[in-house]
Amino acid sequence: MYSQALLECSVGELVAQDYRRAHVFSRFGIDFCCGGGRPLKEACDRADADPSEVMQALLHSAATGAAEDQLDKLPLAELIDYIEATHHTYVREKAPLLLEYAAKMVRAHGENYSEIKPLAGWIRALVDDLMPHLLKEEQILFPAIRALAAGEQVNGCFGHIGNPVRAMEYEHEDAGNVLKKLRELTGDFTPPPHACTTWRICYHTLAEFEADLHRHIHLENNVLFPKTLKLTQG
């Protein structure tokens, strides 16, 4: 019974309950951020993962101690503070470094290795997507959510709060697609034997960036946004 109930829960809901589950889903290639609304069974099918193995890993993770955090219990304003201070700050710190590494790789290896120039282009595309995205959240959506949570009147030009929420979700999906392309180009961020130090650092940073962005998107898509929309239903 418990196993069947677990299979019917959405991936995002499971991660919101206990973030350690994100590590399990990452190991099996299950999308828990942009695809967080899918039931676990469907998510396993899409990732070609054995549901029984996934559930066994989830049960094992639950037995290893308390959840890493209780971010889903935070008031909305505090959750936004956390997202901005942790994940928005991280993107702004790491994005310029990724662009710098990519530029160095193009100069040093772009003519000899065919994957380098496309890689640099996709890194630029990711950064170009994310930087205005952060501003739209910080200047438009997040202030509206703070006001809504405080019981204040929200007078935005966007109409219902669901409109900017959906727009941010679409942009999250776009960023997720770019990350998938980067993972394909880099062979799961695995540098080749001939890779120089910058090349290796770039791949390591991309892997770290992907992990942070997955958690970032998860917190917004599966925790912040559903709680925000729930406020408008009461």
C-alpha positions in Angstrom: 0.0 0.0 0.0 2.8 2.4 1.0 4.6 1.6 -2.3 1.6 2.3 -4.4 0.9 5.6 -2.6 4.5 6.6 -3.2 4.3 5.9 -6.9 1.2 8.1 -7.2 2.8 11.1 -5.4 4.3 13.8 -7.6 8.1 14.0 -7.7 8.0 17.6 -6.6 5.9 16.8 -3.6 8.2 14.0 -2.5 11.2 16.3 -2.7 9.4 19.1 -0.9 8.7 16.7 2.0 12.4 15.6 2.2 15.1 17.1 0.1 17.3 14.0 0.4 15.0 12.5 -2.2 16.4 14.9 -4.7 19.8 13.1 -4.5 18.0 9.8 -5.2 16.1 11.2 -8.2 19.3 12.8 -9.6 21.0 9.4 -9.4 18.3 7.8 -11.5 18.0 10.7 -14.0 14.5 11.7 -12.8 13.6 15.3 -13.3 12.4 16.7 -10.0 12.3 20.4 -10.9 10.6 21.2 -14.2 9.1 17.7 -14.2 8.1 17.9 -10.6 4.4 17.7 -11.3 4.6 14.2 -12.7 3.7 11.1 -10.5 6.7 9.1 -9.5 5.6 6.1 -11.6 5.4 8.3 -14.8 8.7 10.0 -13.9 10.4 6.6 -13.6 9.0 5.5 -16.9 10.4 8.6 -18.6 13.8 8.1 -17.1 13.7 4.4 -17.9 14.3 3.7 -14.2 13.1 0.6 -12.3 10.4 1.9 -9.9 11.2 -0.8 -7.3 14.9 0.3 -7.3 13.9 3.9 -7.0 11.5 3.3 -4.1 14.1 1.1 -2.3 16.6 4.0 -2.6 14.0 6.4 -1.3 13.2 4.3 1.7 17.0 3.9 2.4 17.4 7.7 2.3 14.5 8.1 4.7 16.2 5.9 7.2 19.5 7.8 7.3 18.2 10.6 9.6 16.2 13.8 9.6 15.5 15.8 6.5 18.3 18.2 5.4 16.0 21.2 5.8 12.5 22.3 6.4 12.3 25.0 3.7 8.8 24.0 2.8 7.7 25.1 6.4 9.0 28.7 6.0 6.6 31.6 5.6 6.6 32.8 2.0 8.5 36.0 2.7 11.3 34.0 4.5 11.4 31.4 1.7 11.9 34.2 -0.9 14.6 35.7 1.3 16.3 32.3 1.2 16.0 31.8 -2.5 17.4 35.3 -3.2 20.2 35.0 -0.7 21.2 31.5 -1.6 20.3 30.7 -5.2 20.1 34.1 -6.9 23.4 35.1 -5.3 24.9 31.8 -6.5 23.9 32.4 -10.1 25.3 35.9 -10.1 28.6 34.7 -8.7 29.1 31.6 -10.9 27.6 32.8 -14.3 30.5 35.2 -15.1 33.0 32.5 -14.2 31.4 30.1 -16.6 31.5 32.7 -19.4 35.2 33.3 -18.6 36.0 29.6 -18.7 34.1 29.1 -21.9 35.9 32.1 -23.6 39.3 30.7 -22.5 38.4 27.3 -23.9 37.4 28.8 -27.2 40.6 30.7 -27.5 42.8 27.7 -26.6 40.9 24.8 -28.1 38.1 26.1 -30.3 39.8 25.2 -33.5 40.9 21.8 -32.5 37.9 20.3 -30.7 34.5 20.6 -32.3 32.5 20.6 -29.1 34.1 23.7 -27.6 32.4 26.5 -29.6 28.8 25.0 -29.3 29.5 24.5 -25.6 30.4 28.2 -25.2 27.3 29.1 -27.1 25.0 27.1 -24.9 26.7 28.5 -21.7 26.0 32.0 -23.1 22.4 31.0 -23.8 21.9 29.8 -20.3 23.3 33.0 -18.7 21.3 35.2 -21.1 18.2 33.3 -20.0 18.8 33.4 -16.3 20.0 37.0 -15.7 16.8 38.8 -16.8 14.8 36.0 -15.2 16.3 36.8 -11.8 15.4 40.4 -12.2 11.8 39.7 -13.2 11.4 37.6 -10.1 13.0 40.1 -7.8 11.3 43.2 -9.2 7.9 41.9 -10.1 6.9 38.5 -8.9 8.5 38.3 -5.5 7.3 41.7 -4.3 3.8 40.7 -5.3 4.0 37.4 -3.4 5.3 39.2 -0.3 2.4 41.6 -0.5 -0.1 38.8 -1.0 1.3 36.9 1.9 1.0 40.0 4.1 -2.6 40.3 3.2 -2.1 43.5 1.2 -3.7 44.4 -2.1 -1.6 43.4 -5.1 -1.8 46.0 -7.9 0.4 44.6 -10.6 0.1 45.1 -14.3 0.1 41.4 -14.8 -3.5 40.7 -13.6 -3.8 37.5 -11.5 -0.7 36.3 -9.7 -0.9 33.1 -11.7 0.1 34.8 -14.8 3.7 35.7 -13.8 4.0 32.4 -11.9 3.3 30.5 -15.2 5.7 32.8 -17.1 8.5 31.9 -14.6 7.6 28.2 -14.9 8.0 28.4 -18.7 11.3 30.1 -18.3 12.4 27.4 -15.8 11.6 24.8 -18.4 13.7 26.7 -21.0 16.6 26.8 -18.6 16.2 23.1 -17.9 16.3 22.3 -21.6 19.6 24.2 -22.0 21.0 22.3 -19.1 20.1 19.0 -20.8 21.9 20.2 -23.9 25.0 21.1 -21.9 25.0 17.7 -20.2 24.8 16.0 -23.6 27.6 18.1 -25.0 29.9 17.4 -22.1 29.1 13.7 -21.6 27.5 14.3 -18.2 30.2 16.9 -17.4 33.0 14.4 -17.8 36.2 16.1 -19.1 38.2 14.1 -21.7 41.7 12.8 -20.8 43.3 15.6 -22.8 41.3 18.4 -21.0 43.4 21.3 -19.6 42.8 22.7 -16.2 40.3 25.4 -17.3 38.4 22.7 -19.2 38.1 20.5 -16.1 37.2 23.4 -13.9 34.5 24.5 -16.4 32.9 21.1 -16.4 33.1 20.8 -12.6 31.4 24.2 -12.3 28.7 23.3 -14.7 27.9 20.2 -12.7 27.7 22.3 -9.6 25.7 25.0 -11.3 23.2 22.4 -12.6 22.7 20.9 -9.1 22.1 24.3 -7.6 19.7 25.4 -10.4 17.7 22.1 -10.0 17.2 22.9 -6.3 16.5 26.5 -7.1 13.8 25.6 -9.6 12.4 22.9 -7.3 11.9 25.4 -4.5 10.0 27.8 -6.7 8.0 25.4 -8.9 7.1 22.9 -6.1 7.1 24.9 -2.9 6.9 28.7 -3.4 4.5 28.9 -6.4 1.9 26.3 -5.2 1.7 28.0 -1.8 1.3 31.4 -3.5 -1.5 30.1 -5.7 -3.2 28.5 -2.7 -3.4 31.9 -1.0 -5.6 33.2 -3.9 -8.0 30.3 -3.5 -9.0 31.1 0.0 
